[in-house]
Amino acid sequence: MSFLLPWGLLGLTIVVPIVTLYFLKLKRQEQVVPSTLLWKKVIEDLHVNAPFQRLRYSLLLLLQILLAVVLALALARPFLEYAGFRSTSLLLLIDTSASMGTRDAGPQGQRTRLEQAVADAQEKIDAMSRTAEMRILAFDRQVRQLTGWTGDRTVLKRALAELAPRDFGTDAQEGLKTAIDLASERDGSQILLLSDGAFGPLKLQDLFRREGQLTNLEDIKAED
């Protein structure tokens, strides 16, 4: 479990004064009584309520402590990370060249290759954890930065919705070079290339072994 606002746990310190109040001696007014039969009971009460005696069971005290803990946890906003991108930076590199407008038959019927790429990208966005971030680039003969690093799903999906095939060829080498440069801004970042693979051979050694740095290329989508 993690906390979005860990400082909210400082609210647990309220438990200390709550418990301290139960240690404090009750202030009683002196009263003249007609009988000494009650003295024994009075002495017992004074002993119980004397400062710093052993804390005795009190349902009210337990409820107050429980309330303080619940409020502190609510302020700290706990959350559980699920199987997705945990504290990961993922860069999506999407091909928008002319060939991505080709329609292929699939489980969901006829859709363009770009539509399939966008659907795959949306799945990645939906699987993001709260601490993950993404960045989206589109490329054909030029590379276009659609978003910066962000964990805002709305911003990411809006960028995907604006994608459309363009009547250009594709320069995947330049697209990957730009992606690697940007991915190097985040330790442990990943690059996901979504393309139909309709481009020439890539010089992967030149791309991934610059200055001793290796970037993880997670997947390459290619369809005939």
C-alpha positions in Angstrom: 0.0 0.0 0.0 1.2 3.5 -0.8 -0.1 7.0 0.1 -0.6 10.0 -2.2 -0.3 12.4 0.8 1.9 10.7 3.4 2.0 13.8 5.5 -1.7 13.1 6.3 -0.4 10.3 8.7 0.7 13.1 11.0 -2.9 13.2 12.0 -2.1 10.0 14.0 -0.3 12.2 16.5 -3.8 13.3 17.8 -3.9 9.9 19.5 -1.3 11.1 22.1 -3.4 13.9 23.6 -6.4 11.6 23.5 -4.6 9.0 25.6 -3.0 11.6 27.8 -6.4 13.0 28.8 -7.3 9.6 30.2 -4.3 9.7 32.5 -5.1 13.1 34.0 -6.6 13.2 37.4 -10.2 14.3 37.6 -10.7 17.5 39.6 -13.3 17.0 42.3 -15.0 19.5 44.6 -14.8 18.9 48.3 -18.1 17.9 49.8 -19.2 17.3 53.4 -20.9 13.9 53.7 -23.0 12.6 56.6 -21.5 9.2 56.5 -18.1 7.5 56.1 -19.6 4.5 54.4 -18.8 6.1 51.0 -15.1 6.8 51.8 -13.9 3.5 50.6 -15.5 4.0 47.2 -14.2 7.5 47.0 -10.6 6.4 47.7 -10.9 3.7 45.0 -12.1 6.4 42.5 -9.2 8.7 43.4 -6.8 5.8 42.9 -8.2 5.0 39.5 -8.2 8.6 38.3 -4.7 9.5 39.6 -2.3 10.7 36.9 -0.2 8.1 35.1 -1.9 5.1 36.5 -2.1 2.0 34.3 -4.5 2.7 31.5 -7.8 0.8 31.9 -10.1 -0.5 29.3 -12.4 2.2 28.0 -14.7 1.6 25.0 -15.0 5.4 24.5 -11.2 5.7 24.4 -10.9 2.9 21.8 -13.6 4.5 19.6 -11.8 7.9 19.8 -8.5 6.3 18.8 -10.2 4.4 16.0 -11.8 7.6 14.7 -8.4 9.4 14.7 -6.7 6.6 12.8 -9.5 6.5 10.1 -9.3 10.3 9.7 -5.5 10.2 9.4 -5.7 7.4 6.7 -8.3 9.4 4.8 -6.0 12.4 4.7 -3.1 10.3 3.5 -5.2 8.9 0.7 -3.9 5.3 0.6 -4.0 3.3 -2.6 -3.0 -0.1 -3.9 -1.1 -0.5 -7.2 -2.4 -3.2 -9.5 -0.7 -5.1 -12.3 0.1 -2.3 -14.8 2.9 0.1 -15.1 4.2 0.7 -11.6 6.1 3.9 -11.3 7.1 3.5 -15.0 7.7 6.0 -17.7 6.4 4.7 -21.1 6.9 6.5 -24.4 4.4 5.6 -27.1 5.8 6.0 -30.7 2.9 5.7 -33.2 3.3 5.4 -36.9 0.9 7.7 -38.9 2.3 7.1 -42.4 0.1 6.4 -45.4 0.2 2.6 -45.0 -1.3 2.9 -41.5 -4.6 3.8 -43.2 -4.9 0.3 -44.7 -7.8 -1.7 -43.4 -7.3 -5.2 -42.1 -9.8 -7.8 -40.9 -9.6 -8.5 -37.2 -11.6 -9.8 -34.3 -13.5 -6.5 -34.1 -14.1 -6.3 -37.8 -12.6 -4.0 -40.4 -10.4 -1.3 -38.9 -7.4 0.6 -40.1 -3.9 -0.2 -38.8 -3.8 3.1 -37.1 -7.1 2.5 -35.4 -5.7 -0.8 -34.1 -2.6 1.0 -32.9 -4.7 3.6 -31.1 -6.8 0.8 -29.5 -3.6 -0.8 -28.2 -2.3 2.5 -26.9 -5.6 3.1 -25.1 -5.3 -0.3 -23.4 -1.8 0.8 -22.1 -3.3 4.0 -20.8 -6.1 2.2 -19.0 -3.6 -0.1 -17.4 -1.5 2.8 -15.9 -1.0 2.9 -12.2 -1.4 6.2 -10.4 2.3 6.8 -10.3 3.0 6.0 -13.9 3.5 8.5 -16.7 3.4 8.4 -20.5 4.5 10.5 -23.4 3.1 10.2 -27.0 5.0 10.8 -30.2 3.7 10.3 -33.8 6.0 9.8 -36.8 5.9 9.5 -40.5 8.5 11.4 -42.5 8.5 13.8 -39.5 8.4 13.3 -35.8 5.7 15.1 -33.8 5.5 15.4 -30.0 1.8 15.1 -29.1 2.2 15.2 -25.3 4.9 15.7 -22.7 5.4 13.3 -19.7 2.1 13.1 -18.0 -0.1 10.7 -15.9 -3.3 12.4 -17.0 -5.3 9.8 -18.9 -7.6 12.5 -20.4 -4.7 14.4 -21.9 -3.2 11.1 -23.4 -6.5 9.9 -24.8 -7.2 13.3 -26.3 -3.9 13.2 -28.2 -4.7 9.7 -29.5 -8.1 10.9 -30.7 -6.5 13.5 -32.9 -4.3 11.0 -34.8 -5.0 10.3 -38.5 -2.9 8.7 -41.3 -1.0 11.2 -43.4 0.0 10.8 -47.1 3.7 10.4 -46.3 6.3 7.7 -46.1 7.9 6.8 -42.8 11.3 7.5 -41.2 11.3 5.0 -38.4 15.0 5.5 -37.7 14.5 9.2 -36.9 11.4 8.4 -34.9 13.2 6.0 -32.7 16.2 8.3 -32.3 13.9 11.0 -31.0 12.1 8.6 -28.8 15.3 7.3 -27.3 16.5 10.8 -26.6 13.3 11.7 -24.8 13.1 8.4 -22.9 16.6 9.0 -21.5 15.0 11.8 -19.4 13.5 9.0 -17.2 15.4 6.2 -15.6 14.0 2.8 -16.5 11.8 4.2 -19.2 10.3 2.0 -21.9 9.5 2.6 -25.6 6.5 1.0 -27.3 6.6 1.3 -31.1 3.1 0.9 -32.7 3.5 0.4 -36.5 2.8 -1.9 -39.4 6.5 -2.3 -40.0 6.3 -0.9 -43.5 9.8 0.7 -43.3 13.3 -0.2 -44.2 15.8 -2.0 -42.0 16.7 -0.2 -38.7 20.2 0.4 -37.6 19.4 -0.8 -34.0 23.0 -0.7 -32.9 23.3 3.0 -33.7 20.0 3.6 -31.8 20.4 1.7 -28.6 24.2 1.7 -27.9 24.9 5.4 -27.8 27.1 6.5 -24.9 26.7 3.1 -23.3 23.0 3.5 -22.8 20.5 0.8 -23.6 16.8 1.7 -23.9 14.2 -1.1 -23.6 12.1 -1.5 -26.7 9.1 -3.3 -25.4 7.3 -4.4 -28.5 7.0 -3.8 -32.3 3.6 -4.2 -33.9 3.8 -5.4 -37.5 1.1 -6.7 -39.7 1.3 -8.0 -43.2 
